[in-house]
Amino acid sequence: MQWDAHARKAHARKARARKARARKARAREVLARHANHVARAFLFLLAALPQAARGDWLLGADASLRHDDNVGNAQYRADIVEDSVIGARLSVYQALPLGESYSLTVGGDLGGESFHRFTGLDNASLGATIALRKKWGLGAFAPWARASLSLARLDYDYSYRNAWNYRATLASGRRIDDRWNLWADYAYERRAAHAGAQEVPGLSGDAYSQNSHNLGAHLQYAWNERASVVLGLLARHGDVVSTTAGSARIFYASRALAEDPAFGPEDYAYRIRATTYGVSIGLEFSPTAHSALGCAFARFETHADGGNNYTKSIPQITWDYRF
């Protein structure tokens, strides 16, 4: 059986993986230089904008605390692990009016996450975004649409997960009245990671690269000027990474496989195709004109190839401040 051969050759795969990690260390230096080039190019683009057209720069700071009850996207109880994550982000952006109904927003952000248990997943990110917004009419109740492109570099404590993240988004919505606000969005996301050595002949080692299509619908109800509740629905189709100790079911369904020592020496990451459905509810409160506190809960159900299904729940607390 191919699965039995996969298990017997685990030691040989680990030796090849050590060599692959040495190659990745050299590749990290090249990728770091690319990240510096991207950041410099983005800053140069901002500096080249005509001085007369510039508005005020806005600075934002975000912090979050969440708990993920299935960090590795595993199916079986023996493989399911949970962890708490602290996140923080600084962002700078600027909205430039383009005529009466269009505006262009450019910005960048620097963020990071710290995991309490699985510290190999700790990461830092540097990103840039550009968005074009169209508004049909004047006032708060006019419908709007937005198209945006973003690029981010993700660096993990265990560098084999490092990746470039590309995202293209289309969104549209309108405020129905003083209390109700409705919007929807679609996003295509591409995460490009460095492919590792093949653990099994004929099966890709590029387990951490992903493509996905995402749909979201959101409804906000304002209790008053400071407090609101937000409901969200999500549908996602594309690649997911599931980390487990291994089974024949997920092995045969996977499109790529790689060691995942951030979770344990015997754990493997499997890239499989899946469809995810999610629902979320959140409460938001603005204690000042520049800050917001949030508390949200999200539940996700994923149906993957080969019957490798799993669920996860994520409660989260957030704090946002805009200078």
C-alpha positions as CSV (number, residue, x, y, z in Angstrom):
1,M,0.0,0.0,0.0
2,Q,1.2,3.5,-0.9
3,W,0.2,4.8,2.5
4,D,2.3,2.0,4.2
5,A,5.3,3.0,2.1
6,H,4.8,6.6,3.1
7,A,4.9,5.6,6.8
8,R,8.0,3.4,6.4
9,K,10.0,6.1,4.7
10,A,9.4,8.8,7.3
11,H,13.0,8.9,8.5
12,A,14.3,9.4,4.9
13,R,11.8,12.2,4.3
14,K,13.0,14.0,7.5
15,A,16.6,13.8,6.2
16,R,15.5,15.4,2.9
17,A,13.5,18.0,4.8
18,R,16.6,19.1,6.7
19,K,18.4,19.7,3.5
20,A,15.3,21.5,2.2
21,R,15.3,23.8,5.2
22,A,19.0,24.7,4.5
23,R,18.0,25.7,1.0
24,K,15.0,27.7,2.4
25,A,17.4,29.6,4.7
26,R,19.3,30.8,1.6
27,A,16.0,31.6,-0.1
28,R,14.9,33.7,2.8
29,E,17.7,36.2,2.2
30,V,16.5,36.7,-1.3
31,L,12.9,37.1,-0.3
32,A,13.9,39.6,2.4
33,R,15.6,41.7,-0.3
34,H,12.4,41.5,-2.4
35,A,10.3,42.7,0.5
36,N,12.6,45.7,0.9
37,H,12.3,46.5,-2.8
38,V,8.5,46.3,-2.6
39,A,8.4,48.6,0.4
40,R,10.7,51.1,-1.1
41,A,8.7,51.1,-4.4
42,F,5.5,51.7,-2.5
43,L,6.9,54.6,-0.6
44,F,8.4,56.1,-3.8
45,L,4.9,55.8,-5.4
46,L,3.4,57.8,-2.5
47,A,6.1,60.4,-2.7
48,A,5.5,60.9,-6.4
49,L,1.8,61.9,-5.9
50,P,1.2,65.6,-6.7
51,Q,1.5,67.6,-3.6
52,A,-1.6,69.6,-4.4
53,A,-3.8,66.5,-4.6
54,R,-2.8,65.1,-1.2
55,G,-5.1,65.0,1.7
56,D,-4.2,64.4,5.3
57,W,-2.5,61.1,6.2
58,L,-4.4,59.0,8.7
59,L,-2.8,56.6,11.2
60,G,-4.5,53.6,12.7
61,A,-3.6,51.1,15.4
62,D,-5.4,47.8,16.0
63,A,-5.1,45.1,18.6
64,S,-6.9,41.8,19.0
65,L,-7.1,38.7,21.2
66,R,-8.7,35.5,19.7
67,H,-9.0,31.9,20.6
68,D,-8.9,29.2,17.8
69,D,-10.2,25.8,18.9
70,N,-8.8,24.1,15.8
71,V,-5.6,25.8,14.8
72,G,-4.4,23.0,12.5
73,N,-7.8,22.5,10.7
74,A,-7.8,18.9,11.7
75,Q,-10.7,16.4,11.5
76,Y,-10.1,13.9,14.2
77,R,-10.2,14.7,17.9
78,A,-6.7,13.3,18.6
79,D,-5.3,15.8,16.1
80,I,-7.3,18.9,17.1
81,V,-5.3,21.5,19.0
82,E,-6.3,25.0,20.2
83,D,-4.4,28.2,20.9
84,S,-4.9,31.8,21.9
85,V,-3.4,34.5,19.6
86,I,-2.5,38.2,20.3
87,G,-2.4,40.4,17.2
88,A,-1.4,44.0,16.6
89,R,-1.2,46.2,13.5
90,L,-0.2,49.8,12.6
91,S,-1.5,51.3,9.4
92,V,-1.1,54.5,7.5
93,Y,-3.4,55.5,4.6
94,Q,-4.7,58.4,2.6
95,A,-7.9,59.1,0.6
96,L,-7.4,61.2,-2.5
97,P,-10.6,62.6,-4.1
98,L,-10.9,62.1,-7.9
99,G,-13.7,64.3,-9.0
100,E,-17.2,64.3,-7.4
101,S,-17.9,60.6,-7.1
102,Y,-14.5,58.8,-7.1
103,S,-11.8,58.5,-4.5
104,L,-8.5,56.7,-4.4
105,T,-7.1,55.3,-1.2
106,V,-3.5,54.2,-0.8
107,G,-1.9,52.8,2.4
108,G,0.4,50.4,4.1
109,D,0.4,48.4,7.3
110,L,2.8,46.6,9.6
111,G,1.4,43.8,11.8
112,G,2.2,40.7,13.8
113,E,0.7,37.8,15.7
114,S,2.0,35.9,18.8
115,F,0.7,32.4,19.6
116,H,0.6,31.3,23.2
117,R,1.3,27.6,22.6
118,F,2.5,27.1,19.0
119,T,5.2,29.8,18.9
120,G,6.4,28.5,15.5
121,L,3.3,30.2,14.0
122,D,4.3,33.6,15.3
123,N,4.5,35.9,12.4
124,A,5.1,39.5,11.1
125,S,3.6,41.1,8.0
126,L,4.3,44.1,5.8
127,G,1.6,45.1,3.3
128,A,0.4,47.7,0.9
129,T,-3.1,48.4,-0.5
130,I,-4.6,50.5,-3.2
131,A,-8.4,51.0,-3.6
132,L,-10.7,52.8,-5.9
133,R,-14.2,53.8,-4.6
134,K,-17.2,55.0,-6.5
135,K,-20.2,56.6,-4.9
136,W,-23.5,57.1,-6.7
137,G,-25.0,60.3,-5.2
138,L,-24.4,62.5,-2.2
139,G,-25.0,61.9,1.5
140,A,-24.7,58.9,3.8
141,F,-27.4,56.8,2.1
142,A,-25.9,56.8,-1.5
143,P,-24.8,53.3,-2.7
144,W,-21.1,52.7,-3.2
145,A,-18.7,50.2,-4.8
146,R,-15.0,49.6,-4.2
147,A,-12.2,47.7,-6.0
148,S,-8.9,47.1,-4.2
149,L,-5.6,45.3,-4.6
150,S,-3.3,44.3,-1.8
151,L,0.1,42.8,-1.4
152,A,1.7,41.5,1.8
153,R,4.8,39.7,2.9
154,L,4.3,37.2,5.8
155,D,7.3,36.0,7.8
156,Y,6.9,33.2,10.3
157,D,9.1,32.1,13.2
158,Y,9.3,28.7,11.4
159,S,10.3,30.2,8.1
160,Y,9.2,27.3,5.9
161,R,5.7,28.9,6.1
162,N,6.9,32.3,4.8
163,A,4.8,33.6,1.9
164,W,3.6,36.4,-0.3
165,N,-0.1,37.1,-0.1
166,Y,-2.0,38.7,-3.0
167,R,-5.7,39.8,-2.7
168,A,-8.1,41.4,-5.2
169,T,-11.5,42.5,-3.7
170,L,-14.7,43.8,-5.1
171,A,-17.3,45.2,-2.6
172,S,-20.5,47.1,-2.8
173,G,-23.2,48.3,-0.3
174,R,-25.4,51.1,1.0
175,R,-26.8,52.5,4.2
176,I,-30.5,51.7,4.2
177,D,-31.4,54.2,6.9
178,D,-30.1,55.7,10.1
179,R,-29.8,52.2,11.7
180,W,-29.3,49.6,8.9
181,N,-26.2,49.2,6.8
182,L,-25.7,46.4,4.2
183,W,-22.7,45.4,2.1
184,A,-21.2,42.4,0.3
185,D,-17.8,41.5,-1.0
186,Y,-15.9,39.0,-3.2
187,A,-12.2,38.4,-3.0
188,Y,-9.7,36.3,-4.8
189,E,-6.7,35.4,-2.7
190,R,-3.4,33.9,-3.6
191,R,-0.7,32.8,-1.0
192,A,2.6,32.0,-2.7
193,A,5.0,30.0,-0.4
194,H,8.3,28.4,-1.2
195,A,7.8,24.8,-2.3
196,G,9.7,22.2,-0.2
197,A,11.3,19.0,-1.3
198,Q,8.9,16.1,-2.2
199,E,8.2,13.9,0.8
200,V,6.6,11.3,-1.4
201,P,7.6,10.8,-5.1
202,G,4.9,12.3,-7.4
203,L,3.3,14.4,-4.6
204,S,4.1,18.1,-4.5
205,G,5.9,19.5,-1.5
206,D,4.2,22.9,-1.9
207,A,1.8,22.4,0.9
208,Y,1.6,26.1,2.1
209,S,0.6,27.8,-1.2
210,Q,-3.1,28.4,-1.5
211,N,-5.7,29.9,-3.9
212,S,-9.2,30.7,-2.8
213,H,-12.4,32.5,-3.8
214,N,-14.3,34.2,-1.0
215,L,-17.8,35.6,-0.7
216,G,-19.2,37.6,2.2
217,A,-22.5,39.4,3.1
218,H,-22.8,41.7,6.1
219,L,-25.6,43.5,7.9
220,Q,-25.1,46.1,10.6
221,Y,-27.7,47.5,13.0
222,A,-26.9,50.6,15.0
223,W,-28.5,50.7,18.4
224,N,-27.3,54.3,18.8
225,E,-24.4,56.5,17.8
226,R,-21.9,54.5,19.8
227,A,-23.1,50.8,19.7
228,S,-24.0,48.4,16.9
229,V,-24.3,44.7,16.1
230,V,-22.9,43.1,12.9
231,L,-24.0,39.8,11.3
232,G,-21.9,38.1,8.7
233,L,-22.1,35.2,6.3
234,L,-19.1,33.7,4.5
235,A,-18.5,31.2,1.7
236,R,-15.0,30.2,0.7
237,H,-13.8,27.7,-2.0
238,G,-10.2,26.8,-2.5
239,D,-7.1,25.3,-0.8
240,V,-6.9,24.7,2.9
241,V,-3.9,23.4,4.9
242,S,-4.7,20.7,7.4
243,T,-2.1,19.6,9.8
244,T,-2.4,16.1,11.4
245,A,-0.3,13.1,12.4
246,G,-1.5,11.5,9.1
247,S,-4.1,9.1,7.8
248,A,-4.7,7.3,4.6
249,R,-7.9,9.3,3.9
250,I,-6.2,12.7,3.9
251,F,-3.0,11.4,2.2
252,Y,-5.0,10.2,-0.9
253,A,-7.0,13.4,-1.0
254,S,-4.1,15.8,-0.7
255,R,-2.6,17.9,-3.5
256,A,0.7,18.5,-1.6
257,L,2.4,17.3,1.6
258,A,5.1,18.7,3.8
259,E,6.4,18.4,7.3
260,D,5.0,20.8,9.8
261,P,7.3,20.9,12.9
262,A,5.6,24.0,14.3
263,F,2.9,21.5,15.5
264,G,5.2,18.6,16.3
265,P,7.9,16.3,14.9
266,E,5.5,13.8,13.6
267,D,2.9,16.2,12.1
268,Y,2.4,16.8,8.4
269,A,0.6,19.6,6.6
270,Y,-1.7,18.5,3.8
271,R,-3.0,20.9,1.1
272,I,-6.5,19.9,0.0
273,R,-9.4,21.5,-1.8
274,A,-12.4,22.5,0.4
275,T,-15.5,24.6,0.7
276,T,-16.1,26.5,3.9
277,Y,-19.3,28.1,5.2
278,G,-19.2,30.5,8.1
279,V,-21.4,32.8,10.2
280,S,-20.3,35.5,12.6
281,I,-21.9,37.9,15.0
282,G,-20.2,40.9,16.6
283,L,-20.8,43.8,19.0
284,E,-19.1,47.1,18.5
285,F,-18.9,50.0,20.9
286,S,-17.2,53.4,20.3
287,P,-16.1,54.9,23.7
288,T,-14.7,58.0,21.8
289,A,-14.9,59.5,18.3
290,H,-11.6,57.9,17.4
291,S,-11.7,54.4,19.0
292,A,-13.8,51.2,18.9
293,L,-14.1,48.1,21.0
294,G,-15.4,44.9,19.5
295,C,-16.4,41.4,20.6
296,A,-17.2,38.8,18.0
297,F,-17.8,35.1,17.6
298,A,-17.4,33.1,14.3
299,R,-18.2,29.5,13.5
300,F,-16.9,27.7,10.4
301,E,-17.7,24.4,8.8
302,T,-15.4,23.0,6.1
303,H,-16.1,20.2,3.6
304,A,-12.9,19.0,2.0
305,D,-12.0,16.4,-0.7
306,G,-12.0,12.8,0.5
307,G,-14.4,13.5,3.3
308,N,-11.8,15.4,5.3
309,N,-14.3,17.7,7.0
310,Y,-13.7,19.9,10.1
311,T,-15.2,22.7,12.1
312,K,-13.7,25.6,14.1
313,S,-15.0,28.3,16.4
314,I,-13.2,31.7,17.0
315,P,-14.2,34.2,19.7
316,Q,-12.4,37.5,19.4
317,I,-11.9,40.8,21.2
318,T,-10.7,43.8,19.2
319,W,-9.6,47.4,19.8
320,D,-9.2,50.0,17.0
321,Y,-7.9,53.5,17.2
322,R,-7.7,56.1,14.4
323,F,-5.6,59.2,14.9
